[in-house]
Amino acid sequence: MPRGVKKSTADKLRQELEKIRKSISDHEEKIAALKEKEKEVLDQIHDAEMESIRQTMEEKGLDVDALKKILDCYEADSSKDEAN
């Protein structure tokens, strides 16, 4: 009993190409989802670091202006070290 018309080599290759394109599309979607997750995790890291700074400032009784002064002094000291 005949099973149907035999597919040509070109038809087989077209089917393979379609599978490859589908696979590429699936992977691109996964990459996009992973990049979004990466962004979320980076944001969480940033938030955790900022919270740590806030807690330290609170423990030391520092306000934002005091922290700015400390950083300005640090920057000035670093500039002197680089000049030497």
C-alpha positions, 0 to 999 in steps of 0.5 A: 500500500502506498504511503503517499508522495515521497518528500523531496530533499528540498521539502525535507530541508524546508521542514528542518529550516522551520524547526530551526527557526522555531527553536531560535524563536523559543531561545530568544524568548527565553533569553528575553525572560532571563534578561528581565529576571537579571534586571530584577535581581540587579534592582534587588541587589541595589535596594539591599545595598541602599538599605544597608547604607541607610541602616549604617547611617541610622546606627551612626546617627548620620544624615545625608549631608554628613554622608556627603561630607564624608564622601567629599573628604574621601574623594579629596584624599583619593585625589591626593593619593593619585597625585603622588 
